[in-house]
Amino acid sequence: MAHAKLASPVTPLLGRTRELATVAAALGSSSVVTLWGPAGIGKTSLARAAVAVLPGRFVFCSLALCTAETGVAAEVAKALGLHGAAGSEEECLTMVAKALERIDRTLIVLDNVEQVVDEVAELVRELVSDDARFLVTSREPLQIAGELVVPVPPLALPSDRDPDAPAAQLFRLRAAAASPDAPKMNPDCERAIVARLGGIPLAIELAAARLDVLTVEELAARLDEWPTLLRSGRRDIDERHRTLVRAIDLSFELLRPEDATAAAELSLFRGRFDMGAATAVLGGPAEDRVQSLVRKSLLGALRAEHHVWFSMLPTVREFALQRVASGAPARERYATFVLGRARAAKSRFETAQGAAELAELQEDLEAVAERSPGREALEALALLWPLAVFRGPIVSFASRIADRLDAARDDASVPAEVRAEALRGSGEAHYATSSLDRAQRDFEELCRVAPDAAHRALGLLGAGRTLNAQGRSSEGEERLREGIALAEPLGDAALSCDLWTTLGTVLHNRGELTGARAYYTRALPLAQGPDLLRKRALLAIKLGFLEHDAGNPVAARASFAEARDAFAAVEDARHAAHQWGYFGNTYRAEGNVVEAERHYREAMDRLGRIGDRMFEGVFTMDLGALYLTAGRFDEARAALLRAQDLLGASRRGHLGVVHAGYAAIARVLGGDREGGARDLAAAAERIVDAPGTAYLAVHGLTLRAEDARGGATANGRAKAGKDLAKELAALPPPVNDHVRVAMRVAEHSLAALRGEALVYRKSGFVSAAGEDVPLKGPLALLFRALLDARLATPGAPLSTAELLRAGWPAERVLAKAGAIRVRVSIAKLRALGLATWLRSEGGYFLDPAVPLRRALDEAPRAKSGKPV
């Protein structure tokens, strides 16, 4: 018999290297191997690829259109090329058996056998031998002796670690075939599409085929329409696979009625579930029905340590869900089960296990919130809030829970405890998004409707923290002390710990560091329980800030590292992201601009994804302050403008004064002296504590130093510099890091006033002697390169090759000649007055210890001609 020929595949096989090796090994040890998986998973493609590389003869027999009436043996006989294959099934089986006896070792591929699985099982039992092996593709195993089953999983989905995973590769490949002239793919849309389609190759191919008439953004937005969207007009595709709906429908047609009902009811689960969950939703013993659905590839099974999890592919789940009526008892059983299990998990959320259990239920809680009536939906969101607030996304959650609370305001059927937890969750989410008015309203209402002392104390905790953020620290302290009085008799260590820690923060912000430390110390013993790791981490942050404000960045960094590791252990992404910003603060204190900027940007990026607008704003403001100390005033103003938008209502309190001071002085240093002075005066009217007074006093000194820089005579400038330096030295020691940063900025302005700063222009600089030094040509380009490097990476030298490219960008110069050019030009710059600031250690760079200032007459100007 001749070796069978298969048509070359339209699409290369992607992401199946492991499966191909598994098939080869299985066929080496068993005469019956079944490739098992759901519709559209790529079983046929894998079988074709396997036989194409395996040695020996094979016969490919598609049974996609075969039925028990047409006969399996007759189809196999035709595939073998046997004449007279139109007899009875018994006659055809005998004919095939005799033919196989005459043929040396042969592999018979039986493709798509699920609709005749019993008949195929019987045929294989009769025919299998050492010389006749079988490779079967099916949505259900044959379940015969000697069968080795090879599951065919979905293609791996793209991730941050592997953006080019096989699912993404397949989508791009088919997209290019559908629309060769399409622009570069939007990676976020691509990732969303293949994830929604569950990595099913058929679904991905059908979706990508639509890109001849849709953009990838439109396709991603319309995936809810997948039953009509995922269909193909190609004539070379099996009718069963021309639409994904038809492929899935065929799987359901092969089910027993009771299994079809079970599949529909289990489709209510959006996440994975276990046998206990299945039993609860099906309303009775589930083992037989679950096992049947697993064997028919409608449920996936994953064995973890001491546990078996089940799940449905997204498209199968959505297809099956349409078969569950809106008022079906299964929907009520599902909601009851999910809420009950989530209550138990949330009660242990501070433990790693409890947090993991609640996270396991997140998708199903989201489903209950979307599908269920008011009370159940509100409770689902009330149970979800710790996940949303500590892991994100916060913004959308805050909006949803607020809407549900408002809708249920007059609903007497909502239990008091559910309403209280929903108010707490809404308050926490709105606090994180800087929506302090709504947060305050929720916490105050929680105090009024609390069903017990513990919930009232939680309301007072939230209200006290929010009042402090709004600059009303005395009122906040009053609420917190009332909360402590309620919580202490309850013996709730976690609640008391939070209250004492927050009270310490109120005093810390007011500059009362001794009192703050006393309260933090009071909280420490309360956070020592085995389940209070998050509380200990929060205290480590507070103690780290005490070190930081005392000028000990190394000790502070050690505390922040301890907190970072603890938050990682409990998967608290939000507070873990804060640590990146706190690390940035310590590097800023050490003058390490590069590391500080890197850490701030990482914190901002993470918090932006999570939705913590308040702390994204805090670290954006800190980045602006870093730029002020580095002389990057335009970037400072841009960062502080962005921070203003993010901080929102938080700018009413302590944070607002800090931000206003930085923003005002950034305008001054950027050239807008009048606007900055007005802003500084306005900030002074909003002072809420002693640290704010000290902080703005330092910025006022910087303003006066910048004014004095415009003095008429060198002697006048020198005298002003001396007087202002005395004032700066006479100020009390800084009570926090923001005062310390303000002092550093002031010192730079005084250095400029004394002629000790490098004053630069677009094409030149002012020498230490106070003379203008205009530059042009390569000298101007070299100076600009050195200046840009000093601003971006202080202390990092530029090599001779880098300077050669900067000074003579359009020329190709031999290395030796180029080195001479650079040395001669550097010597000229030194001779012109740059010698004081130019260093040549391992390359060339401007001294990072020397402050930078832009020339006053080159400040950016608005159309009116005034500085901006």
QUIBELNOR-V138362 format. One record per residue. N is the residue number from 1. RES is the residue in one small letter. SS is DSSP state (hx for helix, st for strand, lp for the rest). Layout:
n = <N;N>
res = <RES;RES>
ss = <SS;SS>
//
This chain:
n = <1;2;3;4;5;6;7;8;9;10;11;12;13;14;15;16;17;18;19;20;21;22;23;24;25;26;27;28;29;30;31;32;33;34;35;36;37;38;39;40;41;42;43;44;45;46;47;48;49;50;51;52;53;54;55;56;57;58;59;60;61;62;63;64;65;66;67;68;69;70;71;72;73;74;75;76;77;78;79;80;81;82;83;84;85;86;87;88;89;90;91;92;93;94;95;96;97;98;99;100;101;102;103;104;105;106;107;108;109;110;111;112;113;114;115;116;117;118;119;120;121;122;123;124;125;126;127;128;129;130;131;132;133;134;135;136;137;138;139;140;141;142;143;144;145;146;147;148;149;150;151;152;153;154;155;156;157;158;159;160;161;162;163;164;165;166;167;168;169;170;171;172;173;174;175;176;177;178;179;180;181;182;183;184;185;186;187;188;189;190;191;192;193;194;195;196;197;198;199;200;201;202;203;204;205;206;207;208;209;210;211;212;213;214;215;216;217;218;219;220;221;222;223;224;225;226;227;228;229;230;231;232;233;234;235;236;237;238;239;240;241;242;243;244;245;246;247;248;249;250;251;252;253;254;255;256;257;258;259;260;261;262;263;264;265;266;267;268;269;270;271;272;273;274;275;276;277;278;279;280;281;282;283;284;285;286;287;288;289;290;291;292;293;294;295;296;297;298;299;300;301;302;303;304;305;306;307;308;309;310;311;312;313;314;315;316;317;318;319;320;321;322;323;324;325;326;327;328;329;330;331;332;333;334;335;336;337;338;339;340;341;342;343;344;345;346;347;348;349;350;351;352;353;354;355;356;357;358;359;360;361;362;363;364;365;366;367;368;369;370;371;372;373;374;375;376;377;378;379;380;381;382;383;384;385;386;387;388;389;390;391;392;393;394;395;396;397;398;399;400;401;402;403;404;405;406;407;408;409;410;411;412;413;414;415;416;417;418;419;420;421;422;423;424;425;426;427;428;429;430;431;432;433;434;435;436;437;438;439;440;441;442;443;444;445;446;447;448;449;450;451;452;453;454;455;456;457;458;459;460;461;462;463;464;465;466;467;468;469;470;471;472;473;474;475;476;477;478;479;480;481;482;483;484;485;486;487;488;489;490;491;492;493;494;495;496;497;498;499;500;501;502;503;504;505;506;507;508;509;510;511;512;513;514;515;516;517;518;519;520;521;522;523;524;525;526;527;528;529;530;531;532;533;534;535;536;537;538;539;540;541;542;543;544;545;546;547;548;549;550;551;552;553;554;555;556;557;558;559;560;561;562;563;564;565;566;567;568;569;570;571;572;573;574;575;576;577;578;579;580;581;582;583;584;585;586;587;588;589;590;591;592;593;594;595;596;597;598;599;600;601;602;603;604;605;606;607;608;609;610;611;612;613;614;615;616;617;618;619;620;621;622;623;624;625;626;627;628;629;630;631;632;633;634;635;636;637;638;639;640;641;642;643;644;645;646;647;648;649;650;651;652;653;654;655;656;657;658;659;660;661;662;663;664;665;666;667;668;669;670;671;672;673;674;675;676;677;678;679;680;681;682;683;684;685;686;687;688;689;690;691;692;693;694;695;696;697;698;699;700;701;702;703;704;705;706;707;708;709;710;711;712;713;714;715;716;717;718;719;720;721;722;723;724;725;726;727;728;729;730;731;732;733;734;735;736;737;738;739;740;741;742;743;744;745;746;747;748;749;750;751;752;753;754;755;756;757;758;759;760;761;762;763;764;765;766;767;768;769;770;771;772;773;774;775;776;777;778;779;780;781;782;783;784;785;786;787;788;789;790;791;792;793;794;795;796;797;798;799;800;801;802;803;804;805;806;807;808;809;810;811;812;813;814;815;816;817;818;819;820;821;822;823;824;825;826;827;828;829;830;831;832;833;834;835;836;837;838;839;840;841;842;843;844;845;846;847;848;849;850;851;852;853;854;855;856;857;858;859;860;861;862;863;864;865;866;867;868>
res = <m;a;h;a;k;l;a;s;p;v;t;p;l;l;g;r;t;r;e;l;a;t;v;a;a;a;l;g;s;s;s;v;v;t;l;w;g;p;a;g;i;g;k;t;s;l;a;r;a;a;v;a;v;l;p;g;r;f;v;f;c;s;l;a;l;c;t;a;e;t;g;v;a;a;e;v;a;k;a;l;g;l;h;g;a;a;g;s;e;e;e;c;l;t;m;v;a;k;a;l;e;r;i;d;r;t;l;i;v;l;d;n;v;e;q;v;v;d;e;v;a;e;l;v;r;e;l;v;s;d;d;a;r;f;l;v;t;s;r;e;p;l;q;i;a;g;e;l;v;v;p;v;p;p;l;a;l;p;s;d;r;d;p;d;a;p;a;a;q;l;f;r;l;r;a;a;a;a;s;p;d;a;p;k;m;n;p;d;c;e;r;a;i;v;a;r;l;g;g;i;p;l;a;i;e;l;a;a;a;r;l;d;v;l;t;v;e;e;l;a;a;r;l;d;e;w;p;t;l;l;r;s;g;r;r;d;i;d;e;r;h;r;t;l;v;r;a;i;d;l;s;f;e;l;l;r;p;e;d;a;t;a;a;a;e;l;s;l;f;r;g;r;f;d;m;g;a;a;t;a;v;l;g;g;p;a;e;d;r;v;q;s;l;v;r;k;s;l;l;g;a;l;r;a;e;h;h;v;w;f;s;m;l;p;t;v;r;e;f;a;l;q;r;v;a;s;g;a;p;a;r;e;r;y;a;t;f;v;l;g;r;a;r;a;a;k;s;r;f;e;t;a;q;g;a;a;e;l;a;e;l;q;e;d;l;e;a;v;a;e;r;s;p;g;r;e;a;l;e;a;l;a;l;l;w;p;l;a;v;f;r;g;p;i;v;s;f;a;s;r;i;a;d;r;l;d;a;a;r;d;d;a;s;v;p;a;e;v;r;a;e;a;l;r;g;s;g;e;a;h;y;a;t;s;s;l;d;r;a;q;r;d;f;e;e;l;c;r;v;a;p;d;a;a;h;r;a;l;g;l;l;g;a;g;r;t;l;n;a;q;g;r;s;s;e;g;e;e;r;l;r;e;g;i;a;l;a;e;p;l;g;d;a;a;l;s;c;d;l;w;t;t;l;g;t;v;l;h;n;r;g;e;l;t;g;a;r;a;y;y;t;r;a;l;p;l;a;q;g;p;d;l;l;r;k;r;a;l;l;a;i;k;l;g;f;l;e;h;d;a;g;n;p;v;a;a;r;a;s;f;a;e;a;r;d;a;f;a;a;v;e;d;a;r;h;a;a;h;q;w;g;y;f;g;n;t;y;r;a;e;g;n;v;v;e;a;e;r;h;y;r;e;a;m;d;r;l;g;r;i;g;d;r;m;f;e;g;v;f;t;m;d;l;g;a;l;y;l;t;a;g;r;f;d;e;a;r;a;a;l;l;r;a;q;d;l;l;g;a;s;r;r;g;h;l;g;v;v;h;a;g;y;a;a;i;a;r;v;l;g;g;d;r;e;g;g;a;r;d;l;a;a;a;a;e;r;i;v;d;a;p;g;t;a;y;l;a;v;h;g;l;t;l;r;a;e;d;a;r;g;g;a;t;a;n;g;r;a;k;a;g;k;d;l;a;k;e;l;a;a;l;p;p;p;v;n;d;h;v;r;v;a;m;r;v;a;e;h;s;l;a;a;l;r;g;e;a;l;v;y;r;k;s;g;f;v;s;a;a;g;e;d;v;p;l;k;g;p;l;a;l;l;f;r;a;l;l;d;a;r;l;a;t;p;g;a;p;l;s;t;a;e;l;l;r;a;g;w;p;a;e;r;v;l;a;k;a;g;a;i;r;v;r;v;s;i;a;k;l;r;a;l;g;l;a;t;w;l;r;s;e;g;g;y;f;l;d;p;a;v;p;l;r;r;a;l;d;e;a;p;r;a;k;s;g;k;p;v>
ss = <lp;lp;lp;lp;lp;lp;lp;lp;lp;lp;lp;lp;lp;lp;lp;lp;hx;hx;hx;hx;hx;hx;hx;hx;hx;hx;hx;hx;hx;lp;lp;st;st;st;st;st;lp;lp;lp;lp;lp;lp;hx;hx;hx;hx;hx;hx;hx;hx;hx;hx;hx;lp;lp;lp;st;st;st;st;st;st;lp;lp;lp;lp;lp;lp;lp;lp;lp;hx;hx;hx;hx;hx;hx;hx;hx;lp;lp;lp;lp;lp;lp;lp;lp;lp;hx;hx;hx;hx;hx;hx;hx;hx;hx;hx;hx;hx;hx;hx;lp;lp;lp;st;st;st;st;st;st;lp;lp;hx;hx;hx;hx;hx;hx;hx;hx;hx;hx;hx;hx;hx;hx;lp;lp;lp;lp;st;st;st;st;st;st;st;lp;lp;lp;lp;lp;lp;lp;lp;st;st;st;st;st;lp;lp;lp;lp;lp;lp;lp;lp;lp;lp;lp;lp;lp;lp;hx;hx;hx;hx;hx;hx;hx;hx;hx;hx;hx;hx;hx;lp;lp;lp;lp;lp;lp;lp;lp;hx;hx;hx;hx;hx;hx;hx;hx;hx;hx;lp;lp;lp;lp;hx;hx;hx;hx;hx;hx;hx;hx;hx;hx;hx;hx;lp;lp;lp;hx;hx;hx;hx;hx;hx;lp;hx;hx;hx;hx;hx;hx;hx;lp;st;lp;lp;lp;lp;lp;lp;lp;hx;hx;hx;lp;st;hx;hx;hx;hx;hx;hx;hx;hx;hx;hx;lp;lp;lp;hx;hx;hx;hx;hx;hx;hx;hx;hx;hx;lp;lp;lp;lp;lp;lp;st;lp;hx;hx;hx;hx;hx;hx;hx;hx;lp;lp;lp;lp;hx;hx;hx;hx;hx;hx;hx;hx;hx;lp;lp;lp;lp;st;st;st;st;st;lp;lp;st;st;st;st;st;lp;lp;hx;hx;hx;hx;hx;hx;hx;hx;lp;lp;lp;lp;lp;lp;lp;hx;hx;hx;hx;hx;hx;hx;hx;hx;hx;hx;hx;hx;hx;hx;hx;hx;hx;lp;lp;lp;lp;lp;hx;hx;hx;hx;hx;hx;hx;hx;hx;lp;hx;hx;hx;hx;hx;hx;hx;hx;hx;hx;lp;lp;hx;hx;hx;hx;hx;hx;hx;hx;hx;hx;hx;hx;hx;hx;hx;hx;hx;hx;lp;lp;hx;hx;hx;hx;hx;hx;hx;hx;hx;hx;hx;hx;hx;hx;lp;lp;lp;lp;lp;lp;lp;lp;hx;hx;hx;hx;hx;hx;hx;hx;hx;hx;hx;hx;hx;hx;hx;hx;hx;lp;lp;lp;hx;hx;hx;hx;hx;hx;hx;hx;hx;hx;hx;hx;hx;hx;lp;lp;lp;hx;hx;hx;hx;hx;hx;hx;hx;hx;hx;hx;hx;hx;hx;hx;hx;hx;lp;lp;lp;hx;hx;hx;hx;hx;hx;hx;hx;hx;hx;hx;hx;hx;hx;hx;hx;lp;lp;lp;lp;hx;hx;hx;hx;hx;hx;hx;hx;hx;hx;hx;hx;hx;hx;hx;hx;hx;lp;lp;lp;hx;hx;hx;hx;hx;hx;hx;hx;hx;hx;hx;hx;hx;hx;hx;lp;lp;lp;lp;lp;hx;hx;hx;hx;hx;hx;hx;hx;hx;hx;hx;hx;hx;hx;hx;hx;hx;lp;lp;lp;hx;hx;hx;hx;hx;hx;hx;hx;hx;hx;hx;hx;hx;hx;hx;hx;hx;lp;lp;lp;hx;hx;hx;hx;hx;hx;hx;hx;hx;hx;hx;hx;hx;hx;hx;hx;hx;lp;lp;lp;hx;hx;hx;hx;hx;hx;hx;hx;hx;hx;hx;hx;hx;hx;hx;hx;hx;hx;lp;lp;hx;hx;hx;hx;hx;hx;hx;hx;hx;hx;hx;hx;hx;hx;hx;hx;hx;hx;lp;lp;hx;hx;hx;hx;hx;hx;hx;hx;hx;hx;hx;hx;hx;hx;hx;hx;hx;hx;hx;hx;lp;hx;hx;hx;hx;hx;hx;hx;hx;hx;hx;hx;hx;hx;hx;hx;hx;lp;lp;lp;hx;hx;hx;hx;hx;hx;hx;hx;hx;hx;hx;hx;lp;lp;lp;lp;lp;hx;hx;hx;hx;hx;hx;hx;hx;hx;hx;hx;hx;hx;hx;hx;hx;hx;hx;hx;hx;lp;lp;lp;lp;hx;hx;hx;hx;hx;hx;hx;hx;hx;hx;hx;hx;hx;hx;hx;hx;hx;lp;lp;lp;lp;lp;lp;hx;hx;hx;hx;hx;hx;hx;hx;hx;hx;hx;hx;hx;hx;hx;hx;hx;lp;lp;lp;lp;st;st;st;st;lp;lp;st;st;st;lp;lp;lp;lp;lp;st;st;st;lp;lp;hx;hx;hx;hx;hx;hx;hx;hx;hx;hx;hx;hx;hx;hx;hx;hx;lp;lp;lp;lp;lp;st;lp;hx;hx;hx;hx;hx;hx;hx;hx;lp;lp;lp;lp;lp;lp;lp;hx;hx;hx;hx;hx;hx;hx;hx;hx;hx;hx;hx;hx;hx;hx;hx;hx;hx;hx;hx;lp;lp;lp;st;st;lp;lp;lp;lp;st;st;st;lp;lp;lp;lp;lp;st;st;st;lp;hx;hx;hx;lp;lp;st;lp;lp;lp;lp;lp;st;lp>
//
